[in-house]
Amino acid sequence: MLCEEKKADWYLPEDYKKFISHLFQSGLKLQKFPLCIKESGGMYQRGRDKTQFAETLAQSTDPNAAAYTIRLSDDTIKIIRKFNSSVVAS
């Protein structure tokens, strides 16, 4: 939803890692989530983008490339909305 609000591309691995870094730096408690990157076949571009995005992240050893779950609250949503990929250091 944040990507939609900010009209940003959701499938850029470097921006995803910056986003996760922002969450950690903000003190949020994140739980690693085992994510299966295999998607069912199909001809939809979004499905291919998701698979390529996940495969790129899976090849990284950067802890910010992992999948995480976050417990949402009003405060957490405020932190999420403060994210700006052009400001956060990776």
C-alpha positions as a LaTeX table, in Angstrom:
\begin{tabular}{lrrr}
\hline
Residue & $x$ (\AA) & $y$ (\AA) & $z$ (\AA) \\
\hline
Met1 & 0.00 & 0.00 & 0.00 \\
Leu2 & 2.89 & 2.37 & 0.71 \\
Cys3 & 4.10 & 2.01 & $-2.88$ \\
Glu4 & 0.63 & 2.84 & $-4.09$ \\
Glu5 & 0.40 & 5.89 & $-1.80$ \\
Lys6 & 3.80 & 7.18 & $-2.91$ \\
Lys7 & 3.38 & 6.07 & $-6.54$ \\
Ala8 & 6.59 & 4.05 & $-6.27$ \\
Asp9 & 7.64 & 0.81 & $-7.94$ \\
Trp10 & 7.27 & $-2.07$ & $-5.49$ \\
Tyr11 & 9.65 & $-4.45$ & $-7.29$ \\
Leu12 & 12.99 & $-2.64$ & $-6.86$ \\
Pro13 & 15.18 & $-4.82$ & $-4.61$ \\
Glu14 & 17.45 & $-1.96$ & $-3.52$ \\
Asp15 & 14.48 & 0.13 & $-2.39$ \\
Tyr16 & 13.06 & $-2.88$ & $-0.52$ \\
Lys17 & 16.35 & $-3.27$ & 1.37 \\
Lys18 & 16.33 & 0.46 & 2.19 \\
Phe19 & 12.75 & 0.08 & 3.46 \\
Ile20 & 13.66 & $-2.82$ & 5.76 \\
Ser21 & 16.70 & $-0.86$ & 6.98 \\
His22 & 14.38 & 2.08 & 7.77 \\
Leu23 & 12.12 & $-0.20$ & 9.80 \\
Phe24 & 15.06 & $-1.62$ & 11.79 \\
Gln25 & 16.52 & 1.86 & 12.38 \\
Ser26 & 13.13 & 2.99 & 13.64 \\
Gly27 & 13.23 & 0.29 & 16.32 \\
Leu28 & 10.40 & $-1.87$ & 14.98 \\
Lys29 & 10.40 & $-5.51$ & 15.94 \\
Leu30 & 10.51 & $-7.59$ & 12.77 \\
Gln31 & 10.10 & $-11.35$ & 12.57 \\
Lys32 & 11.77 & $-13.24$ & 9.73 \\
Phe33 & 9.26 & $-14.99$ & 7.53 \\
Pro34 & 10.16 & $-18.05$ & 5.44 \\
Leu35 & 9.02 & $-17.13$ & 1.95 \\
Cys36 & 8.65 & $-19.55$ & $-0.92$ \\
Ile37 & 9.64 & $-17.66$ & $-4.06$ \\
Lys38 & 8.07 & $-20.11$ & $-6.47$ \\
Glu39 & 4.89 & $-18.79$ & $-7.98$ \\
Ser40 & 2.35 & $-20.60$ & $-10.06$ \\
Gly41 & 2.85 & $-20.22$ & $-13.78$ \\
Gly42 & 0.96 & $-17.61$ & $-15.66$ \\
Met43 & 1.33 & $-14.92$ & $-18.21$ \\
Tyr44 & 0.67 & $-11.94$ & $-15.96$ \\
Gln45 & 3.54 & $-9.44$ & $-15.88$ \\
Arg46 & 3.08 & $-8.80$ & $-12.17$ \\
Gly47 & 3.66 & $-12.51$ & $-11.45$ \\
Arg48 & 6.93 & $-12.46$ & $-13.37$ \\
Asp49 & 7.98 & $-9.25$ & $-11.61$ \\
Lys50 & 7.26 & $-10.82$ & $-8.20$ \\
Thr51 & 9.28 & $-13.91$ & $-9.05$ \\
Gln52 & 12.25 & $-11.91$ & $-10.35$ \\
Phe53 & 12.07 & $-9.59$ & $-7.33$ \\
Ala54 & 12.01 & $-12.51$ & $-4.87$ \\
Glu55 & 14.79 & $-14.40$ & $-6.67$ \\
Thr56 & 17.01 & $-11.30$ & $-6.65$ \\
Leu57 & 16.47 & $-10.84$ & $-2.91$ \\
Ala58 & 16.99 & $-14.56$ & $-2.24$ \\
Gln59 & 20.48 & $-14.35$ & $-3.75$ \\
Ser60 & 21.52 & $-11.57$ & $-1.38$ \\
Thr61 & 23.25 & $-12.16$ & 1.95 \\
Asp62 & 22.12 & $-8.73$ & 3.19 \\
Pro63 & 19.78 & $-9.23$ & 6.21 \\
Asn64 & 17.65 & $-6.42$ & 4.78 \\
Ala65 & 16.85 & $-8.65$ & 1.79 \\
Ala66 & 14.92 & $-11.16$ & 3.90 \\
Ala67 & 11.13 & $-11.31$ & 4.22 \\
Tyr68 & 9.68 & $-10.14$ & 7.51 \\
Thr69 & 6.33 & $-9.87$ & 9.22 \\
Ile70 & 5.39 & $-6.74$ & 11.11 \\
Arg71 & 2.64 & $-6.27$ & 13.68 \\
Leu72 & 0.70 & $-3.25$ & 12.48 \\
Ser73 & $-0.40$ & $-0.51$ & 14.82 \\
Asp74 & $-1.02$ & 3.20 & 14.35 \\
Asp75 & 2.58 & 3.94 & 15.40 \\
Thr76 & 3.98 & 1.30 & 13.04 \\
Ile77 & 1.98 & 2.69 & 10.14 \\
Lys78 & 3.34 & 6.18 & 10.90 \\
Ile79 & 6.90 & 4.81 & 10.78 \\
Ile80 & 6.18 & 3.00 & 7.52 \\
Arg81 & 4.74 & 6.15 & 5.94 \\
Lys82 & 7.87 & 8.14 & 6.88 \\
Phe83 & 9.97 & 5.96 & 4.57 \\
Asn84 & 11.64 & 7.79 & 1.71 \\
Ser85 & 13.96 & 5.65 & $-0.44$ \\
Ser86 & 15.98 & 8.66 & $-1.58$ \\
Val87 & 16.83 & 9.65 & 2.01 \\
Val88 & 17.55 & 6.33 & 3.74 \\
Ala89 & 21.12 & 5.04 & 3.66 \\
Ser90 & 21.41 & 1.42 & 2.64 \\
\hline
\end{tabular}
